[in-house]
Amino acid sequence: MNNRRGFTLVELLATIAIIGLLIGLLLPAVQSAREAGRRTVCANNLRQLGLALHGHHQSMNTLPFATNALNLNVNPGYWGGWGPVRMWSVEIMPHMEMNSLYGKLDLTRHIWDNPNHDLLNNLRIPAHACPSNPWSSLNKPIDGAFCGVANSQVPCYQPSLGPQRVDGRLPDCSSDNSYCSLAGSDFNWADSKYCPGMFGGRAPFMCRFAAVRDGLSNTIMLMERRGELLQWGGMFCIMQQGSPTGMRINSANMRVDDASNSQFKNNMGTSSYHPGGALFCIADGAVVFLDENIDFQLYNALGGRADGIVAVVP
């Protein structure tokens, strides 16, 4: 006689409940482990870009410009008054094992002219893509299209403008001509006196390491940014390259539903998909994670290259 019996309904439900509880406990740990892996890749990307910038400085004795779209120091100052328009991501290509592509570009022409446009359209460079950003595999902002090279890659990293005024003060900065909106600084001029960070805004300021008087280990060089939130901030767009420290990390003033140019000041600051903050490449090449609740004055001091405030990276 067979005395074996199956599960009762109560036992089955209890087993299912226990399995569900275990899955609920394990899932956050799995997600956390996946994010830790993505963050490691992101940090390596920043490290690679930092090394490329150092390589550029070694060969040219200066960092590249963020973009050379404007230069009010010359006449005409708009759209190539300085020369054919391009940006930092193009300038560092020879230092990222991209010599073949770089050699095909016609640097006597604007970046949106052919053959440049067709060579860069839909191009993806892995070192510029943070795997935590779901838009990094796409070539478009959250709405509309990028300017210039329309199908530009969504860039996840930007050079630091420091506490530079961006058409006046930024939304997170309570007053103009202050530590977060430096008096005399200007997004549209190339002279070093207008550029408190390691890069300029729309104008072709090129910084030498010798000008970083606060110390390379105390100054931000690169930071993360959600590039899908800026229609004029694609990889090969010319106008909104660089991020100022006058916006807080993952600012509450970001417009995550609007990438139009009317919101560019809200969306230009450091931002990421990493919980609690963002990754930065310091000018000495070190990569650090800064908490989004970092003291705002300290954060801006880290953005300035020669303000006399030798801030220590926390």
C-alpha positions as CSV (number, residue, x, y, z in Angstrom):
1,M,0.0,0.0,0.0
2,N,1.4,3.5,-1.0
3,N,1.4,5.8,2.0
4,R,3.0,8.8,0.2
5,R,1.0,11.9,0.0
6,G,1.4,15.3,-1.8
7,F,1.5,18.8,-0.5
8,T,-1.5,20.2,1.1
9,L,-2.8,23.5,-0.2
10,V,-1.6,25.3,2.9
11,E,1.9,23.8,2.6
12,L,2.0,24.8,-1.1
13,L,1.0,28.4,-0.4
14,A,3.5,28.6,2.5
15,T,6.3,27.4,0.2
16,I,5.4,29.9,-2.5
17,A,5.3,32.7,0.1
18,I,8.8,31.7,1.3
19,I,10.2,31.6,-2.2
20,G,8.6,35.0,-2.9
21,L,10.1,36.4,0.3
22,L,13.6,35.1,-0.6
23,I,13.3,36.5,-4.1
24,G,12.3,39.9,-2.6
25,L,15.3,39.8,-0.4
26,L,17.7,38.8,-3.1
27,L,16.5,41.1,-5.9
28,P,17.8,44.3,-4.3
29,A,21.2,42.7,-3.8
30,V,21.3,41.5,-7.4
31,Q,20.3,45.0,-8.6
32,S,22.9,46.6,-6.4
33,A,25.6,44.2,-7.7
34,R,24.6,45.0,-11.3
35,E,24.8,48.8,-10.6
36,A,28.2,48.3,-8.9
37,G,29.4,46.7,-12.1
38,R,28.0,49.4,-14.3
39,R,29.6,52.1,-12.0
40,T,32.9,50.4,-12.4
41,V,32.7,50.5,-16.2
42,C,31.6,54.2,-15.9
43,A,34.7,54.9,-13.7
44,N,36.9,53.2,-16.2
45,N,35.4,55.3,-19.0
46,L,36.2,58.5,-17.2
47,R,39.7,57.3,-16.5
48,Q,40.2,56.6,-20.2
49,L,38.9,60.1,-21.1
50,G,41.1,61.6,-18.5
51,L,44.2,59.8,-19.9
52,A,43.3,61.0,-23.4
53,L,43.1,64.6,-22.1
54,H,46.5,64.2,-20.5
55,G,47.8,62.7,-23.8
56,H,46.5,65.8,-25.6
57,H,48.2,68.1,-23.1
58,Q,51.5,66.2,-23.4
59,S,51.5,66.5,-27.2
60,M,50.1,70.0,-27.5
61,N,51.1,71.5,-24.2
62,T,47.5,72.4,-23.5
63,L,44.1,70.8,-23.0
64,P,41.6,71.0,-25.9
65,F,38.8,73.4,-25.9
66,A,35.3,72.2,-25.0
67,T,34.0,73.7,-28.2
68,N,35.1,76.7,-30.4
69,A,31.5,77.6,-31.5
70,L,31.8,81.2,-30.4
71,N,34.6,83.6,-29.8
72,L,33.6,87.2,-29.1
73,N,37.2,88.2,-29.0
74,V,37.2,88.3,-32.8
75,N,34.9,89.6,-35.5
76,P,32.8,87.8,-36.6
77,G,32.6,85.9,-33.3
78,Y,29.9,83.4,-34.1
79,W,30.0,80.0,-35.8
80,G,33.7,79.7,-36.6
81,G,35.0,83.2,-36.0
82,W,37.9,81.3,-34.4
83,G,38.1,78.6,-37.1
84,P,36.2,75.5,-38.3
85,V,33.9,74.5,-35.5
86,R,34.4,71.2,-33.6
87,M,34.6,70.0,-30.0
88,W,36.7,68.2,-27.4
89,S,35.5,64.7,-28.2
90,V,37.0,65.2,-31.7
91,E,40.2,66.7,-30.5
92,I,41.1,63.8,-28.2
93,M,40.4,61.1,-30.8
94,P,44.1,60.6,-31.6
95,H,44.7,59.7,-28.0
96,M,41.9,57.2,-27.9
97,E,43.2,54.9,-30.6
98,M,40.9,56.5,-33.2
99,N,43.6,57.8,-35.5
100,S,42.0,56.2,-38.5
101,L,38.7,58.0,-38.1
102,Y,40.4,61.2,-37.1
103,G,42.5,61.1,-40.3
104,K,39.4,60.9,-42.4
105,L,37.9,64.1,-41.0
106,D,38.4,67.3,-42.9
107,L,39.5,69.7,-40.1
108,T,39.3,72.7,-42.5
109,R,35.5,72.3,-42.5
110,H,32.8,72.6,-39.8
111,I,31.9,69.4,-38.0
112,W,28.4,69.4,-39.6
113,D,29.8,69.6,-43.1
114,N,30.7,66.6,-45.1
115,P,32.7,64.4,-45.0
116,N,32.6,65.0,-41.3
117,H,28.9,64.8,-40.8
118,D,28.6,61.4,-42.5
119,L,31.6,60.0,-40.6
120,L,30.2,61.0,-37.2
121,N,26.5,60.5,-37.7
122,N,25.3,57.4,-35.8
123,L,28.9,56.9,-34.5
124,R,29.1,55.3,-31.0
125,I,32.3,55.6,-28.9
126,P,32.0,53.1,-25.9
127,A,34.2,55.3,-23.7
128,H,31.6,58.1,-23.8
129,A,28.7,55.8,-22.8
130,C,27.8,55.1,-19.1
131,P,26.0,51.7,-19.0
132,S,23.8,53.0,-16.2
133,N,22.3,55.5,-18.6
134,P,19.6,53.8,-20.7
135,W,19.9,56.5,-23.3
136,S,23.7,55.9,-23.8
137,S,23.0,53.3,-26.5
138,L,20.8,55.7,-28.5
139,N,21.6,58.6,-30.8
140,K,18.9,61.1,-29.8
141,P,17.7,63.2,-26.9
142,I,14.5,62.5,-25.0
143,D,12.6,64.6,-27.5
144,G,13.4,66.1,-30.9
145,A,16.9,65.7,-32.3
146,F,20.4,66.9,-31.6
147,C,21.7,70.0,-33.4
148,G,24.5,69.9,-35.8
149,V,25.1,66.2,-36.4
150,A,21.5,65.1,-35.8
151,N,22.2,61.5,-34.8
152,S,25.0,62.3,-32.4
153,Q,25.8,59.9,-29.6
154,V,24.2,60.7,-26.3
155,P,27.4,61.8,-24.3
156,C,27.6,60.8,-20.7
157,Y,30.6,62.9,-19.7
158,Q,31.5,66.6,-20.0
159,P,34.5,68.8,-19.3
160,S,34.2,71.0,-16.2
161,L,33.5,74.7,-16.6
162,G,33.8,75.4,-12.9
163,P,31.7,78.2,-11.4
164,Q,31.3,80.0,-14.7
165,R,28.4,82.3,-15.4
166,V,26.2,80.8,-18.1
167,D,24.2,83.7,-19.6
168,G,24.0,85.0,-16.1
169,R,23.6,82.9,-12.9
170,L,22.3,79.4,-12.9
171,P,19.0,78.3,-11.2
172,D,20.8,76.6,-8.2
173,C,23.0,79.7,-7.6
174,S,21.2,82.1,-5.2
175,S,23.1,85.2,-6.4
176,D,25.1,86.4,-9.3
177,N,28.8,87.4,-8.9
178,S,29.2,84.8,-6.1
179,Y,31.2,81.6,-5.5
180,C,28.8,79.7,-7.8
181,S,28.5,82.4,-10.5
182,L,31.9,84.0,-10.5
183,A,32.1,87.7,-11.1
184,G,33.6,88.5,-14.5
185,S,33.3,85.0,-15.9
186,D,31.4,84.5,-19.1
187,F,30.3,81.5,-21.2
188,N,31.0,83.2,-24.5
189,W,34.5,84.5,-24.1
190,A,37.8,82.6,-24.5
191,D,40.2,84.7,-22.3
192,S,41.3,82.8,-19.2
193,K,39.9,85.5,-16.9
194,Y,36.4,84.6,-18.1
195,C,36.9,80.9,-17.5
196,P,37.3,79.8,-13.9
197,G,37.3,76.1,-14.6
198,M,39.6,73.9,-16.7
199,F,37.5,74.5,-19.8
200,G,35.5,77.3,-21.3
201,G,31.9,77.3,-22.4
202,R,31.1,78.2,-26.0
203,A,34.4,79.8,-26.7
204,P,37.8,78.1,-27.4
205,F,39.6,78.6,-24.0
206,M,42.5,76.1,-23.8
207,C,44.0,75.5,-20.3
208,R,47.5,74.5,-19.5
209,F,48.1,72.4,-16.4
210,A,50.5,75.1,-15.1
211,A,47.4,77.4,-14.9
212,V,45.7,75.1,-12.4
213,R,47.2,76.8,-9.4
214,D,44.9,75.1,-6.9
215,G,46.6,71.8,-7.8
216,L,45.6,69.0,-10.2
217,S,44.5,66.8,-7.3
218,N,42.1,69.5,-6.1
219,T,40.4,70.4,-9.3
220,I,37.6,68.7,-11.3
221,M,38.4,68.0,-14.9
222,L,35.5,65.8,-16.1
223,M,32.0,65.0,-14.8
224,E,29.0,63.0,-15.7
225,R,25.9,64.5,-17.4
226,R,22.7,63.1,-18.8
227,G,23.2,64.1,-22.3
228,E,19.8,63.1,-23.4
229,L,18.4,66.2,-21.6
230,L,20.0,68.7,-24.0
231,Q,19.0,69.0,-27.7
232,W,22.1,71.2,-28.2
233,G,24.4,69.0,-26.2
234,G,24.9,65.9,-28.3
235,M,28.3,64.4,-28.7
236,F,28.9,66.4,-31.9
237,C,26.8,69.4,-31.2
238,I,28.6,72.7,-30.8
239,M,26.8,74.8,-28.2
240,Q,26.4,73.1,-24.9
241,Q,29.6,71.3,-24.3
242,G,30.9,71.4,-20.7
243,S,29.1,71.4,-17.3
244,P,29.3,74.2,-14.7
245,T,29.5,73.5,-11.0
246,G,26.9,76.3,-10.4
247,M,24.3,73.6,-10.6
248,R,24.1,71.0,-7.8
249,I,24.7,67.3,-8.6
250,N,21.4,65.8,-9.8
251,S,19.8,69.1,-9.2
252,A,16.1,69.3,-8.2
253,N,15.8,72.0,-10.9
254,M,16.6,69.5,-13.8
255,R,13.8,69.2,-16.3
256,V,13.9,65.5,-17.1
257,D,10.9,65.8,-19.3
258,D,12.2,68.6,-21.6
259,A,15.4,68.6,-23.6
260,S,14.6,71.8,-25.5
261,N,17.0,74.7,-25.6
262,S,14.8,76.7,-23.3
263,Q,15.8,74.4,-20.4
264,F,19.5,74.2,-21.1
265,K,20.5,76.1,-17.9
266,N,18.5,73.7,-15.8
267,N,20.0,70.6,-17.5
268,M,23.6,71.6,-17.9
269,G,24.9,70.6,-14.5
270,T,26.3,67.3,-13.4
271,S,23.8,64.5,-13.4
272,S,23.9,60.7,-13.5
273,Y,21.8,57.5,-13.0
274,H,24.0,56.3,-10.1
275,P,22.1,56.5,-6.8
276,G,23.2,59.4,-4.6
277,G,25.7,61.2,-6.7
278,A,27.9,61.1,-9.8
279,L,31.4,60.2,-10.9
280,F,34.2,62.7,-11.6
281,C,37.6,62.7,-13.1
282,I,40.0,64.9,-11.1
283,A,42.7,66.7,-13.1
284,D,45.4,64.4,-11.8
285,G,43.5,61.5,-13.4
286,A,41.9,60.1,-10.2
287,V,38.2,59.1,-10.5
288,V,36.0,59.8,-7.5
289,F,32.3,59.6,-6.6
290,L,30.9,62.8,-5.1
291,D,27.7,62.7,-3.1
292,E,24.9,64.8,-4.5
293,N,24.5,66.5,-1.1
294,I,28.1,67.7,-1.1
295,D,28.5,71.2,0.4
296,F,27.7,73.5,-2.6
297,Q,30.5,76.0,-1.8
298,L,33.1,73.1,-1.6
299,Y,31.8,71.7,-4.8
300,N,32.3,75.0,-6.6
301,A,35.7,75.4,-5.1
302,L,36.7,72.1,-6.6
303,G,35.5,73.4,-9.9
304,G,37.7,76.5,-9.8
305,R,41.3,76.0,-11.0
306,A,42.9,79.1,-9.6
307,D,40.6,80.7,-7.1
308,G,43.1,80.4,-4.2
309,I,40.8,78.0,-2.3
310,V,42.6,74.7,-2.2
311,A,39.6,72.4,-1.6
312,V,40.2,68.8,-0.8
313,V,38.2,66.2,-2.6
314,P,36.1,64.5,0.1
